[in-house]
Amino acid sequence: MSKSTIAVFEKRGEIGIISLSNGKENYLLEPEFVELRDLVEWTFDNTLKGIIITGAGRNFSAGADKKELLKLAENEKNLSDKIAMGKQILDYIENLTIPIVASIQGVCFGGGLEIALACHMRIASPNALFAFPEVNLGLIPGLGGIYRLKQLVDHREVYNMILAADMINSEYAKNIGLVDFITNSKDPLNEAYDKLVALTHDRSPELIRNVVSAINNARKLDPIEALKIETEMFCRLAIKVKDSTQE
């Protein structure tokens, strides 16, 4: 088990688990909830087939610690640098080439919700609650939350969650496309683990990384480039399959 700022990493079989661990609410002390170099080291493992991000205890994360955030705001350059690094971490998570699942229980607010939105899938317990309360403090989400939310839900829901700061439950979140699955348990970690194992257990790490890369490319590249790379990946895999059948 390894720790970085408030994030703890462990490996269960071929699945990695990153737990946010900072008291009852799992507040984020700063945008860098994990050191990027540690995150790269944890994920630079060719045997990993997927990663779960969860919160230790009853809550995923209540978001930024207001006192710590105001301390950062005393130095504009430092605040800007920290926000940029936080965004870099979430971009790294979003662009990983293995499936990343957010396992969400309890509150998932502000920066915590921005972490969940950077994951490829979100599994929530029935008691999960979601909100962007930043406007109540005179702020907006600072780590790409508005952009990522807009990729998933109708623009009217974006206004409701961002400008009105509406808090929604897991059922409503699933209905609008924010959550992919709701568990029957208050602790969705086991279901997230079973889901990842079911998706990946009989697939090679190389095949998984090609699939997730193709999905990521479909999201971020123009169609011509994405399809070109997809064809190249298909051909490389087909040659490997051919060679393996001739051994």
C-alpha positions in Angstrom: 0.0 0.0 0.0 1.3 3.5 -0.9 0.2 7.0 0.1 0.4 10.3 -1.6 -1.0 13.5 0.0 -4.6 12.3 0.9 -4.7 9.4 -1.6 -3.9 5.8 -0.7 -3.1 3.2 -3.4 -3.4 -0.6 -3.1 -3.6 -3.4 -5.7 -6.2 -6.1 -5.5 -5.4 -8.7 -8.1 -5.2 -6.9 -11.4 -7.2 -3.9 -10.2 -5.8 -0.9 -8.5 -7.8 1.0 -5.9 -7.1 4.7 -5.0 -8.8 5.8 -1.8 -9.3 9.4 -0.8 -8.6 9.4 2.9 -8.8 12.6 4.9 -11.2 12.4 7.8 -14.9 11.9 7.8 -15.6 14.1 4.8 -12.4 13.4 2.8 -11.8 17.0 2.1 -9.3 18.0 -0.5 -6.6 20.0 1.1 -5.5 21.3 -2.3 -6.2 20.6 -6.0 -3.3 18.1 -6.0 -5.1 15.4 -4.0 -2.3 13.1 -5.2 1.3 13.8 -6.4 1.3 13.4 -10.1 4.6 11.5 -10.0 3.1 9.0 -7.5 0.0 8.6 -9.7 2.2 7.9 -12.8 4.2 5.4 -10.8 1.0 3.6 -9.5 -0.4 3.4 -13.0 2.8 2.5 -14.8 2.2 -1.2 -14.3 1.6 -3.3 -17.3 -0.3 -5.9 -15.3 -3.0 -3.4 -14.2 -6.3 -3.9 -15.9 -8.4 -1.2 -14.3 -8.5 1.3 -11.4 -11.2 2.3 -8.9 -11.2 5.7 -7.2 -13.2 5.8 -4.0 -13.5 7.5 -0.7 -12.4 5.9 2.6 -15.3 5.7 5.0 -18.8 6.9 4.5 -18.1 9.6 1.9 -16.4 10.0 -1.5 -15.3 13.6 -0.9 -16.9 16.8 0.2 -14.6 18.7 -2.1 -12.2 21.5 -1.2 -11.4 22.5 2.4 -12.6 26.1 2.4 -9.9 27.3 4.9 -7.1 25.7 2.9 -8.5 27.2 -0.4 -8.6 30.7 1.1 -5.0 30.3 2.2 -4.0 29.3 -1.4 -5.9 32.4 -2.6 -3.5 34.7 -0.6 -1.0 34.1 -3.4 -2.5 34.3 -6.9 0.4 32.7 -8.7 0.5 29.8 -6.2 -3.2 29.3 -6.5 -3.0 29.4 -10.3 -0.2 26.9 -10.3 -2.0 24.6 -7.9 -5.2 24.7 -10.0 -3.2 24.0 -13.2 -1.6 21.0 -11.5 -4.9 19.7 -10.3 -6.3 19.9 -13.8 -3.2 18.1 -15.1 -3.9 15.2 -12.6 -7.5 14.9 -13.7 -6.5 15.1 -17.4 -4.0 12.3 -16.7 -6.8 10.2 -15.1 -9.2 10.8 -17.9 -6.7 9.9 -20.6 -5.4 6.7 -18.9 -5.7 3.7 -21.2 -7.3 1.3 -18.7 -10.8 1.7 -17.4 -11.2 4.0 -14.4 -14.3 3.7 -12.3 -15.4 6.1 -9.6 -17.0 4.2 -6.7 -19.2 6.8 -5.0 -20.8 6.7 -1.6 -22.1 9.5 0.6 -21.3 13.0 -0.5 -19.6 13.8 -3.7 -19.3 17.6 -3.9 -17.2 20.2 -5.6 -13.7 19.0 -6.3 -14.7 15.5 -5.3 -17.3 15.5 -8.1 -14.7 16.8 -10.5 -12.5 13.8 -9.7 -15.5 11.5 -10.3 -16.3 13.2 -13.6 -12.7 12.5 -14.8 -13.3 8.8 -14.4 -14.6 6.7 -17.3 -17.6 5.3 -15.3 -19.4 6.2 -12.1 -21.0 3.6 -9.8 -23.0 5.1 -6.9 -24.6 3.8 -3.7 -28.3 4.6 -3.2 -27.4 7.2 -0.5 -24.9 9.1 -2.7 -25.4 12.9 -3.1 -23.9 15.1 -5.8 -23.5 18.8 -5.9 -21.3 21.7 -7.1 -21.8 24.2 -4.2 -19.1 26.6 -5.4 -21.5 29.4 -6.3 -22.6 29.6 -2.7 -19.0 30.7 -1.9 -18.9 33.1 -4.9 -16.8 30.6 -7.0 -17.2 28.2 -9.9 -15.7 24.7 -10.2 -12.0 25.1 -11.0 -10.8 21.8 -12.2 -12.8 21.3 -15.4 -16.0 20.3 -13.7 -18.3 22.4 -15.9 -16.7 21.2 -19.1 -16.9 17.5 -18.1 -20.4 17.8 -16.7 -21.6 19.3 -20.0 -20.2 16.3 -21.9 -22.6 14.0 -19.9 -25.8 15.9 -19.2 -28.3 18.3 -20.8 -27.4 22.0 -20.6 -30.4 22.7 -18.4 -29.1 20.3 -15.8 -25.7 22.0 -16.0 -27.4 25.3 -15.1 -29.3 23.7 -12.3 -26.2 22.1 -10.8 -23.7 24.9 -11.4 -25.7 28.1 -11.1 -28.5 27.0 -8.7 -26.1 24.6 -6.9 -28.8 22.0 -6.8 -27.9 18.9 -4.8 -29.2 15.6 -6.5 -29.4 12.0 -5.3 -28.0 9.0 -7.1 -31.3 8.1 -8.8 -31.7 11.5 -10.3 -28.0 11.5 -11.2 -28.5 8.2 -13.1 -31.6 9.6 -14.9 -29.6 12.5 -16.3 -26.6 10.5 -17.2 -24.2 11.6 -14.5 -24.1 8.1 -12.9 -23.8 4.9 -14.9 -24.9 2.3 -12.2 -26.5 2.4 -8.8 -25.6 -0.4 -6.4 -27.9 -2.2 -4.0 -25.3 -1.6 -1.2 -24.2 1.5 0.7 -20.6 0.5 -0.2 -20.3 0.4 -4.0 -16.6 -0.6 -3.9 -17.2 -4.3 -4.2 -19.6 -3.9 -7.1 -17.2 -1.6 -8.8 -14.5 -4.2 -8.4 -16.7 -7.0 -9.7 -17.7 -4.8 -12.6 -14.1 -4.2 -13.6 -13.1 -7.8 -13.2 -16.1 -8.8 -15.4 -15.0 -6.4 -18.1 -11.4 -7.3 -18.1 -10.7 -10.7 -16.6 -10.2 -12.6 -19.8 -8.7 -9.8 -21.8 -5.0 -9.1 -22.0 -3.6 -5.8 -20.7 -2.5 -4.9 -24.2 -6.0 -5.5 -25.7 -7.6 -3.5 -22.9 -5.3 -0.5 -23.5 -6.0 -0.6 -27.2 -9.8 -0.6 -26.6 -9.7 2.3 -24.0 -7.3 4.2 -26.3 -9.7 3.9 -29.2 -12.6 5.1 -26.9 -10.5 8.0 -25.7 -9.5 9.0 -29.2 -13.2 8.9 -30.3 -13.8 11.5 -27.6 -10.9 13.9 -28.1 -9.7 13.5 -31.8 -11.4 14.5 -35.0 -13.1 11.5 -36.7 -10.6 11.1 -39.5 -7.6 10.9 -37.1 -9.5 8.7 -34.6 -10.5 6.2 -37.3 -7.0 6.2 -38.8 -5.4 5.2 -35.4 -8.2 2.7 -34.8 -7.3 0.9 -38.0 -3.6 0.9 -37.2 -4.4 -0.7 -33.8 -6.6 -3.3 -35.4 -3.9 -4.3 -37.8 -1.2 -4.6 -35.1 -3.5 -6.8 -33.0 -4.6 -8.9 -36.0 -0.9 -9.6 -36.8 -0.3 -10.6 -33.2 -3.3 -13.0 -33.3 -2.1 -14.5 -36.5 1.4 -15.0 -35.2 0.1 -16.6 -32.0 -2.0 -19.1 -33.9 1.1 -20.2 -35.9 3.3 -20.9 -32.9 
